[in-house]
Amino acid sequence: MTVGAEVDRAARIAARVLAIEVVLVVSIAVGVAAARSVVRLAAALTAPGGLAAQSATLNGSWYPDRPWLDLAAQLVSIAALVLPAALAVHLALRDGTWADLGFTGRRRAADVAVGLAVAAAVGGAGLALYLAARALGLSLDVEASGLAEHWWTVPVLILAAGANAVLEEVVVVGYLLRRLEQLGVPAGGAAWVSAGVRSLYHAYQGLAGLVGNLVMGLLFARWFHRTRRLVPLVVAHWAIDVVAFVGYALLADRVGWL
């Protein structure tokens, strides 16, 4: 075997190993949940009354009559969301691609400001889409919080929002797009893969979850490809979820349309 052939063979093996890594990491992080989400959507579509008669709770209680056990279970669930993102970060650090995820540099204040601006725009559009889908019977009744009122309810919801933001943006945007780039996938195709995974992950919410997260995923992928900054996306996602989770917990009993 010539030197050139040996190099080509080593490159193919490296690409195959990298592709397997991507499938495993994404499957563990969000893939299984996305498949379960599609099954839940199918169940809601075929249930009596269709989507409009079904509901989904994003932050449910594990032990509603035992607050301390419920708190422990909530914290374990939050840790389970963060761990796959930590694995993706570890792999990026190990092969030297961590800097490509946009967490470095001294633009933290600007990143936060941009993230909050994005949250306001995307969050407002997402809420409008959800309300329209509900009015048309194309979305489930999404309860952003099913937790009872405890001293720890709001802090846990804020932590859960952060965990969801870190999981989705680090794995589905930063890690996945960078790995697809390494595998030679064009930016446009990679953006659709990333957005598609995000969309299926939220399919259980109905049309609003599918379409809204597909559009959000495409926008976030485009942003990352252009700026290589992931912090604004994490901040935006976190802010959107904090407003949804905490706002629902505080206002659901007082505002009828929620």
N, C-alpha and C positions, 0 to 999 in steps of 0.2 A: 504494500500500500504506500502510495506516494505521500509526501508531506502535506500536499494540498488536500488530498483525499482524507487524510487523518484529521486535518483541521476542520474540514467540512463535517466529518462524522462527529467530532467533539462539539461543534456548534449545534448540530441537530439534537444531540443528546441533551445539551444544556437548555435548548429551547423546549424540549419535551419535558424536562424536569421542571422548568419554570411554569409551563402551562399546567402541569399537574398541581404544582403549588398553588397557582391562582384558583383552580377549580376547588381544591380542598379548603383554602382559606375563605373564599366567598361562600361556599356551601355551608361551612360551619357557622360563619358570621350571620348570613342572611338568607342563604339558599334554602335551607330546610324550612325556615319561617315563611319564605315566599311561597314555597309549595303548599304549606299548610294554609296560607292565606288564600290561595286559589281554590283549595278544597272548601274553605269556609264560604267563599263567594258563591261557589256552585251550590252549596247547601242553602244559602240565603235565597238564591235565585229560584230554587225549586221548592222552597217552603211555602206553605199557605200564605197568601197575601203578598208574596214577592219581597223585593228589597224594602219597600216602604214600611212593611210590617215588622221588619227585623231591627235589632239593635246590636251595637258592638261597644264594649267597654275597654278603653285603652289602659287604664290603670286600676285594675280591680283589686279587691281585698282578698287575701288568702284566708285569714282568720278574723272575720269581722267582730267576733265576740271576745277575742283575746288580743288586745292591742299590742302588747310587747312581742308576742309571737308574730303578729302581722307585720310589725316594724322590722323584725329580723328577716322575715321572708321578703319584704320589699327590698331591703339592702342586698340580700343575696341575688335577687333578680337584677338589680342595678349592676352588681359586679359581673354577672353573666353577660351583660351587654358590653361592658368595657373590655373584658378579657380578649375577645377576638380582635378588637382594635389594637390592643397591646401587642398581640402576636404579629399583626401586620407591621406595626412600628418596629418591633424587634427584627423582623426580616428585612425591613428597609435599612435599618441601622447596620445590619450584618453585611449587606452587599453594597453599602455606601450610597444608597439612593434616598436617604432620609432628607437631605437638603432639597431634593426635588419636590418634596411635599409642601414646601412653603411655610414651615413653622419657624424657620430661622430668620435672622435679620432684626432690625430695630424699627419695624413698622407696626408694632402692636397696637398703638393708639389709633392709627389710621385704619388698621384691619378691623378693629372693634367698631369704629364709626361706620365703615362701609357695611359691615355685617348687620348692624342695626337698621341701616337704611334699606338694605335688601330685605330684611325681615318685615319691615313695614309694607313694602311693595308686594312681596310674595305672599305674606300672611293675609293681607287685605284681599288680594285676588283669590286666594285659596278659600277664604271664608265665603266670598261671594259665590264661588263655584259650588261649594258645599250646600249653601242655602238654595241655590237654583236647582241643584240635583235633588235635594229633599222635596222641593215644591213639585218637581216633575215625577217623583216616585222612583228616582234612579239611584238613590243612595240609602244606606242604612242610617238609622238614628245613632250617631256616634256620640257616646258619652266619654268625654275626655278624662274624667276621673270618677271612679266608683268607690273611693275611699271615704270612710266615715271621718267625722271631725275629731282630730286628735292634735296634740301639741306638735306632733311631727309631720302632719299631713302636708303642709306647704313645703317644708324643707325636702321631704321625700319626693314630692312632685318636681321640684326644681332639680334635684339630683337625677331623677328619671329623665327629665328633658335633656339634661347635659349628656347622660349616657347614650340616649338615642342619637343625639347630634354627633357625638364622637364616633359611635359605631358606624353610622351611615356615611358620614363625610370622610372619615379616615379610610374606611374599607372600600366603600362603593365608589367614591370619587378619587381620593388621593392614591391609595394603593392600587386599585383596579385599573385606573387610567394609566398610571405609570407603568404597570406591568404589561398592559396591552401594547403600550408604546414600545417597550422592550421587545415584545414579540412581533413587532412590525405591523400591527393593526392600525389602519388609518384613523386619524382623529375623529372623523365623522362617524365611522363605524363603532369606535370605542365609546363615543358619547351615547349612541343608541343602546349599546350593551349596558352601560352604567345606568342610564335612565330606565331601561326596561327592567333591570333587577330591582331598582327602587320602586317602580310602579307595581310590580307583582308583589313586592313585600307589603304593600298597602292595599292590595286588591280586596281584602275582606271589607273595606269601607264602601265598596260599590264604585259607581262611575266617578264620583268626585275623587276618591282615593286613587283610582287608576289614572285618570286623565291629569289630575292636578299634579301628582308626583312624577308622571312622565314628563310634563312640561318643566317642572321644577328641576328634574334630573338633567334634562337637556341644557337648561340655562346654567346650572351649576357646573356641568362638564365643560361647557363653552368658556365659562369664567376661568376655570382651572387651567384649561389649555392656553388661554390668553395671558394669564397673570402668574400662574404657578404659586398662587397664594391660597392656602386651605383654611387659614384662620377665619377669614370673613364668612366662609360657608358654615363653619362650625358655630360661630357666633350667631349667624342668621337663623340657623336651624334651632339652636338652643332658645333664642328669643321667641321664635314662633311657637315652640312647644311649651315654653313657660307661660306665655299668654294663654294658650289653649288649655293647658292642664290646670293651672292655678285659677285662671279666670272662670273656668267651668266649675271648679270646686267651690268658689266663692259666690258665684252668681246664678248657678243653675236653678236654684229654688226661688230666685227673685226675678229672673228674666225669662219670660215665656218662650221666646223663639229659640233659646238654647236647648 
